[in-house]
């Protein structure tokens, strides 16, 4: 039996409210009220009673749950309600799911980021379902005059076997609202799960494939105008002057204006990253008319001087100064600067044993440098947001990963209190971290306030790709020391980047090598960066796993056996006390992929690479098979083994693994953002190379560790390790080490 307290976090978990027309409402911190869709009216109860923060059971037994977290394709809109329905013992076919609006008075962490949605909501969602079930059982026991412990529930039906009495949840809902909430709730044993661990179709799947309006770009409102912005053509430049005479006279154009997204003195949060706060805006009746007017603008730009501003961190008590240097930067200069910085003293982040002595006494030293370029997010749906701002309120609708934070930013900028701002989240056509940064939401609000009309702000693909919020450019140097018997006695990682470093000093192989040194350095830039799917891990995993293969080869060992030997050391005699991974779970996925792939079997013409990595609390291992067709590598198959704890929805988890695998391969092989005098050299898909359908793996085989550990992240962990497995397979196929991404452009040579 698992008992859990009914208070969770900073809010009381359950509360009870009576429905006007019968039925039961249970409020809890992860759910909110909902409104039935028109298509579902025939299935709904006669009356719905709507409040904020609730699970709703109608008098006919139908259940509606609102999903609070932003849906960016990670399937939380299906998985979170599954958890509630499991503990409630509901019939899944009787459950409706809707997207909740932002409600900071009810919800906690309405955020899509860090692969944390399910992990952080697991207990709260289970309590919600278990509490509802408890109250229904107690109501039935009272009505039937039988002991509550003799009543069973299944698929939305209460039963008392001895008396033969049964009732649907809807029949007991009205009576259940008067049942007091217990101090403790009994949760299901994992072995008794009927919904969790079973595959359930995405609740939006039909609407997506039939083209129903779900996304921000779909949203329309009567009287809505279209707005588009023009920003400087280069990082390091700002607006000097604009002549809008011709544009204003063009058909359908309502206004041309200059806005400052973040005026001096406006607070900025970590999610308010913005390279170009001063923008020229064109507003008109239609997208086409606004696009044409943008071309008619005559704008002058000029370099800006270095400046700084204060930024709030995750909490508003934590602030820092963000410095923006002047200058027009180029990729060739970046590479030179990073190479120079890598040769200088750096910040020591972790040091175990005596690495200097280990390298001095080494019989052999292996040293390699790995680099990766800036990357754009390139979400399928470009940035957009609807805003209708009046003197009394602000209505905002669109795709955003950080609604709770951006609500505060909008409030600060347009001068309305939080209770007058309503942010509604649409389904997002991709996020990958880009929509953590909501300057475009603030822009929409400022434009609407100025033009005094409802406005839909739309970025073109070129706007989006050249505005910034890129994955940083990275550079890391690895060194390994071997003794005369080819044992690894020292390990050194020195990681840097522009403007951030990719380093996890306490991850493997930390804890597995007696003499270990981790250092970091950074170089400043005015090119704006931010989280990109699996931040920092998206580079360092591939570099680390490539280097470990090189060390294994120098040691004369099989690459999997070499890794497993290190894990064995970390399990039996770990070095240091800050290791942030579980060596046993790490080793398990590696052993599993060895078995599932038939690692030691020899298939003619196939070249295999392996990698394993831990991030976002999950463990993933890959074996990747390449076949050469002339000088072209063809990825035949990728084996994926995963330990992410309990898998809530297997089909969705498998889809996540497959998508992350393809995404990782594509960006490692083809993608890059380069700059010349501050100007992005790629602004659309004719120049920014993404993976094509015929370049994706012909087959991806996914296996999950059977686990009773609480669910952990899965949106980001699939991507990082496959980059290393790809590099290692390419080495086997070509005889060349691949140190510099993208592989297809740079081969094994240092980019110029």
Secondary structure, 3 states (H helix, E strand, C coil): CEEEECEECCEECCEEEECCCCCEEEECCCCCCCCCCHHHHHHCCCCCCCCCCCEEECCCCCEEEEECCCCCCCCHHHHHHHHHHHHHCCCHHHEEEEECCCCCCCCCCCCCCCCCHHHHHHHHHHHHHHHHHHHHHHHHHHHHCCCHHHEEEECCEEEECCCCEEEEHHHHHHHHCCCCCCCEEEECCHHHCCCCCCCCCCCCHHHHHCCCCCEHHHCCCCCCEEEEEECCCCCCEEEEEEECHHHHCCCCEEEEEEEECCCCCCCEECCCCCCCCEEEEEEECCHHHHHHHHHHCEEEEEECCCEEEEEECCCCCCEEEEEECCCCCCHHHHHHHHHHHHCCCCEEEEEECCHHHHHHCCCEEEEEEEEECEECCCCCCCCEEEEEECCCCEEEEECCCCHHHHHHHHHHHHCCCHHHEEEEECECCCCCCHHHCCHHHHHHHHHHHHHCCCEEEECCHHHHHHHCCEECEEEEEEEEEECCCCCEEEEEEEEEEECCCCCCCCCCCCCCCCCEEEEEEEECCCCCECCCCCCCHHHHHHHHHHHHHHHHHHCCCCHHHHHHHHHHHHHHCCCCCCCCCCHHHHHHHHHHHHHHHCCCCCCCCEEEEEEEEEECCEEEEEEEEEEEECCEEEEEEEEEEEECCCCCCHHHHHHHHHHHHHHHHHHHHHCCECEECCEECCCCCCCCCCCCHHHCCCEEEEEECCCCCCCCCCCCHHHHHHHHHHHHHHHHHHCCCCCECCHHHHCCCCCC
